[in-house]
């Protein structure tokens, strides 16, 4: 036997010994399950033998300052059970001696800007479309050049099940996030792929692409990309509507050149939440007739004076003349932006623009934006 072969055998034995020791370290240890949904209760668990106090906070709680004290057993495992909340997607975290931590035993996570949150997904009618469908589409991270902004940028693009093998061309929904979000927000927190997969599989929505760009013009991509950012002075006239213009000049042309889509207004929809709703209103007012389906969510307009009112009236009249198929406005009744949404509803009515105003309970939350997507997506391209 050569020294080379002997070394190889020793290396394998050492590697296996290390692996066996690793397995031995876990032997006899009961796995920690958290969260665990049982009948009408949900159990949360976290191991921390040295902590003095551990609390649980969840988005299902009525107040953001509310929390539930957990109990520690002799092994250092902290546990608490709560009554099972109604069907929905919730987020939660532990507070360990005053420090916020995610659940290390839960693989289901969401990123909200720079925050990471553990997820509790309660099955039921409301959340049925938040789970995986049988026929799943793809979600791609796409880099494109943006001459308008002057950088190479990233957007997420959902393509429906069967897109790759089909010769068919598809309509497109451009879906915009809110302040503090990025190109990943709608897919991660909004469960866009799962919702669209389920709606399409059930025959409730037409197969379509969903394009989710980054609405922060200074960013090439989400902060997690670690790419340098630019700063644009919003008060500088040369930067006015920078991102809005890039939608028309950069994003839509890239999609219509590189994907199998129907390149006409009747096959274009645009929707956005909060800041994205502002972008939706602005881009459609500046480019009447470009999008046939318009869906601003959880925002509206603000009219400071008579000049602003006249400007809006002129823009909406131009939009009316250009034509559109759907104007879907939605907002929660306790949303802090409900009044701008009501003013938009009033202004559209005064200008004779046919539209729907969907008002439900709740505030400025992802639970509502997921509901809105479930409601307006089936109305598109019909």
Number of C-alpha atoms within 10 A of each C-alpha: 5 7 8 8 10 10 11 12 12 11 12 11 12 12 12 12 12 12 12 11 12 11 10 11 10 10 9 7 8 7 8 15 14 18 19 15 19 11 8 10 12 18 16 21 24 23 17 15 13 9 12 10 15 23 21 21 19 19 15 16 14 9 10 10 7 12 17 16 14 19 15 19 10 7 9 14 15 21 19 17 18 12 12 15 16 16 14 18 22 19 19 19 19 25 18 17 12 11 9 14 15 18 21 14 16 17 10 12 17 18 15 15 15 10 8 15 17 22 22 23 18 19 16 12 10 16 18 16 22 24 15 14 19 10 13 18 22 15 17 12 13 14 14 15 15 20 11 17 20 12 15 13 20 23 21 22 25 23 25 23 19 14 19 12 7 9 9 11 15 21 21 30 24 21 25 28 25 22 12 12 22 24 24 23 25 25 19 14 20 22 19 23 26 20 24 31 27 24 19 22 18 11 11 14 21 20 24 24 26 23 24 27 26 24 25 22 23 17 21 26 24 21 14 9 10 9 10 10 14 11 9 15 9 11 8 8 9 10 15 13 16 16 23 22 19 20 20 16 14 17 21 16 13 16 18 14 10 8 14 19 18 15 17 14 18 19 20 24 25 25 26 26 27 22 21 25 28 21 25 26 24 16 22 21 19 16 17 20 20 22 25 22 24 27 26 26 31 32 29 24 19 14 14 8 8 9 10 12 14 12 12 20 16 14 19 23 18 16 20 18 12 14 16 20 19 21 18 21 25 28 31 22 17 14 18 14 19 20 18 17 26 19 16 22 21 12 17 20 12 11 15 12 19 14 16 14 15 15 17 15 10 13 18 20 13 17 17 21 23 22 17 22 20 21 15 20 21 17 15 22 21 10
